[in-house]
Amino acid sequence: MKLHWQILIAILLAVVVGALVEPHHGIGQFTFIALFDFLGSLFLNALKMIVVPLIVSSIICGVASAGAGENLGRMGAKTISLYLLSTLFAILMGLFLVNLTKPGLIDGRPAGDELNLSSPDQLAAGLSKIEGRDAGDIADIFLRMVPTNIVEAAATDDMLGIIVFALLFGIFMLRISAQHAQTLKSFWQGVFEVMMAITLFVMRFAPLGVFGLVAKTIMTTGFAAFAPMAVFFFTVAAALLLHTFITLALMLRVLAGVNPLLHYRAMVPAMLTAFSTASSSATLPVTIECLEKNARVSNRTSSFVLPLGATINMDGTALYECAAAIFIAQPTAWI
C-alpha cells in the first residue's frame, strides 16, 4: 500500500479512536492518551531532528549546483516573487470569504461576546503584542538574518539565520580554490544524501506517528468546542481549499505549464504529513522526497527553493491570521 493511503487510513482511524476513547481510559495507570502522545511526539521529534542539517546541506548543494552568479540571482528573484504573489492571493482569498460568510456573528450577536474572545485579560494580552510596534521591528528581522552564533541559531530553530548562513556558505564555497571547493561540495552532498536516507527511514513510521498526533488531539479537544465556531472553521477551510486547488493550481498551469492533478498526486504524502503535524518545517524532508522522486523536480531546484519556502512562504498562516483578525473585528469593522 502506498504511503499516502497508509497515512490517510491512520488519520481516519485516529478520528474514530479519539472520539470513542476518553482521556482517562487505559489499563491500570497506563492511559491510551499517554501512548498516543508518545507515538506522535516521537515521530515529530524525529522529523524535527533532521530539519536543520537537511536545510543547511540542501541549500549549500543547491547554491553549488546553481552557481554563485547570474543563475543563482535569477532563481532567487523568481522564488521570492512567486512566494510574495502566492501569499498575496492567500490573503485576498481569506478576506473575500470571511466577509462573505460573516462568521463574526453568532445568532445575530458578536462572536467575540459569545465565545468570550473579548474578555479584558485576553484583550490586554492581545494588545500587548502590537502596542509600541514601529518601523524598528522591521530592522529586527534583518538583524535575525545574521545570527551572532550559528550553533545557537540551529539549537533554537532560527531558520531565517540558518538559511542566510547556508546561502553565504554556498556562495563563497564556490569562490575558493577548486580543490577545496570540490571537497566541501562532496561533503555536503554526502550529508544531504544521508539526511534523505534518514527521512526515508523515519517515513516508514509515519502512519503510527500521524495516528498518535491526531488521536491525541481529538481526545483532548473533542468536538464540543467545534460547534460555536463552525462557520469560522468552514470559512477558513474553504478558503484554504480554494487557494490550494484553484489559485495554486492556476499558478502551476499558467506559470509553470504543469498539470496540477499530476503534481498534487505526487505531493499527497507531504500534504497529509503537513496536515497531521501542522508544521511546514517538520514536513520539509517529506516535501523534498515527494518533489524529487514523485514530481521529478531536480535537486538543483528543490534544494534551494523548498527550504526557503518552508520558512518564508506561509500562505496558510497568512490566510488564517487575516481571517481571524476580521472574524474578531466583526461586526463593528468591515473590510
DAMO-V483111 format. One record per residue. PHI is phi as a letter, one per 30 degrees, with the letter a starting at -180 (999 if undefined). PSI is psi as a letter, one per 30 degrees, with the letter a starting at -180 (999 if undefined). D_FIRST is the distance of its C-alpha to the first C-alpha in Angstrom with 1 decimal. Layout:
[[PHI;PSI;D_FIRST] [PHI;PSI;D_FIRST]]
This chain:
[[999;k;0.0] [d;l;3.8] [d;e;6.5] [d;e;8.5] [d;e;6.7] [d;e;6.8] [d;e;10.3] [d;e;11.3] [d;e;10.8] [d;e;12.6] [d;e;15.3] [d;e;15.9] [d;e;16.2] [d;e;18.4] [d;e;20.6] [d;e;21.2] [d;e;21.9] [d;e;24.1] [d;f;26.0] [c;f;26.7] [c;k;27.5] [d;l;30.7] [e;f;31.2] [d;f;33.6] [d;k;31.5] [l;a;30.6] [c;j;32.0] [i;b;35.5] [d;f;35.7] [d;j;32.0] [c;l;30.4] [d;e;26.8] [d;e;27.4] [d;e;28.4] [d;e;25.1] [d;e;23.1] [d;e;25.5] [d;e;25.0] [d;e;21.2] [d;e;21.5] [d;e;24.5] [d;e;23.2] [d;e;20.1] [d;e;22.5] [d;e;25.1] [d;e;22.8] [d;e;22.0] [d;f;25.7] [d;e;26.8] [c;f;25.6] [d;e;26.7] [d;e;30.4] [d;e;30.1] [d;e;27.3] [d;e;29.5] [d;e;32.6] [d;e;31.2] [d;e;29.3] [d;e;32.4] [d;e;34.8] [d;e;32.7] [d;e;32.5] [d;e;36.2] [d;e;36.9] [d;e;35.0] [d;f;36.6] [i;l;40.0] [c;g;42.5] [c;b;44.5] [d;e;44.2] [d;e;40.5] [d;e;39.5] [d;e;41.9] [d;e;40.5] [d;e;36.9] [d;e;37.9] [d;e;40.0] [d;e;37.3] [d;e;34.8] [d;e;37.2] [d;e;38.4] [d;e;34.9] [d;e;34.1] [d;e;37.5] [d;e;37.0] [d;e;33.6] [d;e;34.9] [d;e;37.9] [d;e;35.9] [d;e;33.9] [d;e;37.2] [d;e;38.7] [d;e;35.8] [d;e;36.2] [d;e;39.9] [d;e;39.8] [d;e;37.6] [d;f;39.2] [d;f;42.6] [d;e;41.4] [c;f;40.0] [h;h;42.5] [d;f;40.5] [d;f;43.5] [c;k;45.2] [b;j;44.4] [h;h;46.7] [i;g;49.1] [c;l;49.4] [e;k;48.1] [d;e;44.7] [e;e;46.0] [d;e;48.5] [d;e;46.1] [c;g;43.5] [h;h;46.1] [d;f;45.0] [c;g;48.6] [d;l;50.0] [e;e;52.5] [d;e;50.5] [d;e;47.3] [d;e;49.4] [d;e;51.2] [d;e;48.0] [d;e;46.7] [d;e;50.0] [d;f;50.2] [d;f;47.2] [c;f;48.9] [d;k;52.6] [i;g;54.4] [d;k;51.7] [b;a;53.2] [d;f;52.7] [d;f;52.8] [d;f;49.3] [d;e;48.1] [d;e;49.8] [d;e;47.9] [d;e;44.7] [d;e;46.2] [d;e;47.4] [d;f;43.9] [d;f;42.8] [b;i;45.1] [d;k;44.3] [d;f;47.2] [b;j;44.8] [d;e;41.5] [d;e;40.4] [d;e;41.2] [d;e;39.4] [d;e;36.2] [d;e;36.8] [c;g;37.3] [h;h;34.4] [d;i;37.0] [d;e;34.6] [d;e;37.3] [d;e;39.6] [d;e;36.8] [d;e;35.9] [d;e;39.6] [d;e;40.2] [d;e;37.3] [d;e;38.6] [d;e;42.1] [d;e;41.0] [d;e;39.2] [d;e;42.1] [d;f;44.8] [d;e;42.8] [d;f;43.4] [c;g;47.1] [c;a;47.9] [e;k;48.8] [e;e;46.3] [d;e;46.0] [d;e;45.0] [d;e;42.8] [d;e;40.8] [d;e;40.5] [d;e;39.3] [d;e;36.8] [d;e;35.4] [d;e;35.2] [d;e;33.4] [d;e;31.0] [d;e;30.2] [d;e;29.7] [d;e;27.3] [d;e;25.2] [d;e;25.2] [d;e;24.3] [d;e;21.3] [d;e;20.2] [d;e;20.7] [e;e;18.6] [d;e;15.6] [d;e;16.4] [d;e;16.9] [d;f;13.7] [d;f;11.8] [c;g;13.7] [e;e;13.3] [e;e;11.7] [d;e;14.7] [d;e;17.1] [d;e;16.3] [e;e;16.6] [d;e;19.9] [d;e;21.3] [d;e;20.8] [d;e;21.9] [d;e;24.9] [d;e;25.9] [d;e;25.8] [d;e;27.7] [d;e;30.2] [c;e;31.0] [i;a;30.0] [c;f;30.7] [d;e;34.5] [d;f;35.0] [d;e;33.0] [e;e;35.6] [d;f;38.5] [c;g;36.5] [d;e;34.3] [d;e;36.1] [d;e;35.7] [e;e;32.0] [d;e;31.3] [d;e;33.6] [d;e;31.9] [d;e;28.4] [d;e;29.7] [d;e;31.3] [d;e;28.2] [d;e;26.1] [d;e;29.0] [d;e;29.4] [d;e;25.8] [c;f;25.3] [c;d;28.9] [d;e;30.9] [d;e;28.4] [d;e;27.1] [d;e;30.7] [d;e;31.3] [d;e;28.4] [d;e;29.8] [d;e;33.4] [d;e;33.6] [c;f;30.8] [i;h;30.4] [c;k;26.6] [d;j;24.5] [d;e;23.4] [d;e;20.5] [d;e;19.0] [d;e;19.8] [d;e;18.3] [d;e;15.0] [d;f;15.1] [c;g;16.2] [e;e;13.8] [e;e;12.5] [d;e;16.2] [d;e;17.4] [d;e;15.4] [d;e;16.5] [d;e;20.0] [d;e;20.0] [d;e;19.3] [c;f;21.5] [h;h;24.2] [b;j;25.0] [d;e;24.9] [d;e;26.2] [d;f;23.6] [d;f;20.8] [e;e;22.6] [e;e;20.7] [d;e;17.4] [d;e;19.4] [d;e;20.9] [d;e;17.7] [d;e;16.2] [d;e;19.7] [d;e;20.3] [d;e;17.1] [c;e;15.8] [d;f;19.1] [i;h;21.2] [d;k;23.8] [d;l;26.2] [d;e;26.5] [e;e;30.1] [d;e;29.4] [d;e;26.4] [d;f;28.1] [c;e;31.2] [d;e;30.0] [d;e;27.1] [e;e;29.0] [d;e;31.9] [d;e;29.8] [d;f;28.2] [c;e;31.8] [c;f;34.0] [c;i;31.9] [c;i;31.3] [d;e;31.1] [d;e;29.6] [d;e;32.2] [d;e;35.0] [d;e;34.1] [d;e;33.8] [d;e;37.0] [d;e;38.9] [d;e;37.9] [d;e;38.7] [d;e;42.1] [d;e;43.1] [e;e;41.7] [d;e;44.0] [d;f;46.9] [d;l;46.9] [c;g;49.1] [d;f;51.9] [b;k;50.5] [b;k;48.8] [c;999;47.5]]
